[in-house]
Amino acid sequence: MFTQSFSVYYSPLNFLATKTQGVITAIRNKDEQIVKKLLAMGVHTGMPITLEQRFPAFVIRVGRTRIAIDKDIANSIKVRVTTRS
């Protein structure tokens, strides 16, 4: 019998609070160039991600890299939350 409880929480990056940590589960955007640009910057599914700042731009940490992105691009990144602030 299971005695441990757990929850799974998925969200687009732009809905998360600062200092929230998670794992990238998908990158989806109608503009394929945006997806290619994120992949070129090292933003891949399965990578750990932290939202460091929301304003004036979204600043994310993926691995050891910090990247500033706008709200539309942040909406393209889907995250499984591991630690909420």
C-alpha positions in Angstrom: 0.0 0.0 0.0 1.2 3.5 -0.8 1.9 5.6 2.2 3.6 8.5 0.5 1.7 11.3 -1.3 2.8 13.3 -4.2 1.4 15.8 -6.6 2.3 16.7 -10.1 1.9 20.4 -11.2 2.4 21.5 -14.8 2.3 25.1 -16.0 3.4 27.4 -18.7 6.5 29.3 -17.4 4.7 32.7 -17.5 2.2 31.6 -14.9 4.8 30.7 -12.3 6.1 32.8 -9.4 9.7 33.8 -9.1 12.1 31.3 -7.6 10.0 28.4 -8.8 12.0 25.5 -10.0 11.0 22.7 -12.3 11.8 20.6 -15.3 11.0 21.6 -18.9 8.4 19.2 -20.3 7.7 20.8 -23.6 8.4 23.7 -25.9 5.5 24.7 -28.1 5.0 27.7 -30.3 3.3 28.4 -33.6 6.5 30.1 -34.7 9.1 27.4 -35.4 11.9 30.0 -35.3 11.2 30.7 -31.6 11.4 27.0 -30.8 14.7 26.7 -32.8 16.1 29.8 -31.0 15.3 28.3 -27.6 16.9 25.0 -28.6 20.0 26.8 -29.8 20.3 28.6 -26.5 20.3 25.3 -24.6 16.6 25.2 -23.6 15.6 21.6 -24.1 13.0 19.2 -22.6 14.2 17.5 -19.5 16.4 20.4 -18.4 16.1 21.9 -14.9 14.8 25.5 -15.0 14.3 28.2 -12.5 12.3 31.4 -13.0 14.5 34.1 -11.5 12.6 37.3 -12.5 9.3 38.3 -14.1 9.7 42.0 -14.7 10.7 43.9 -16.9 11.6 40.6 -18.7 11.4 37.0 -17.7 14.8 35.8 -16.6 15.3 32.0 -16.5 18.2 29.8 -15.4 18.6 26.7 -17.5 21.6 24.7 -16.3 24.3 27.3 -15.7 22.9 29.7 -18.3 20.7 32.8 -17.5 18.4 33.9 -20.4 16.1 36.9 -20.6 12.9 36.2 -22.6 9.6 38.0 -23.2 6.1 36.8 -22.1 5.2 35.1 -25.4 8.3 33.0 -25.3 7.8 32.2 -21.6 4.3 31.0 -22.5 6.0 28.5 -25.0 7.9 26.7 -22.2 5.9 24.2 -20.3 7.3 23.2 -16.9 6.7 20.4 -14.3 7.1 22.2 -11.0 9.4 20.6 -8.5 9.8 23.4 -5.9 7.4 26.4 -5.4 8.4 29.6 -3.8 
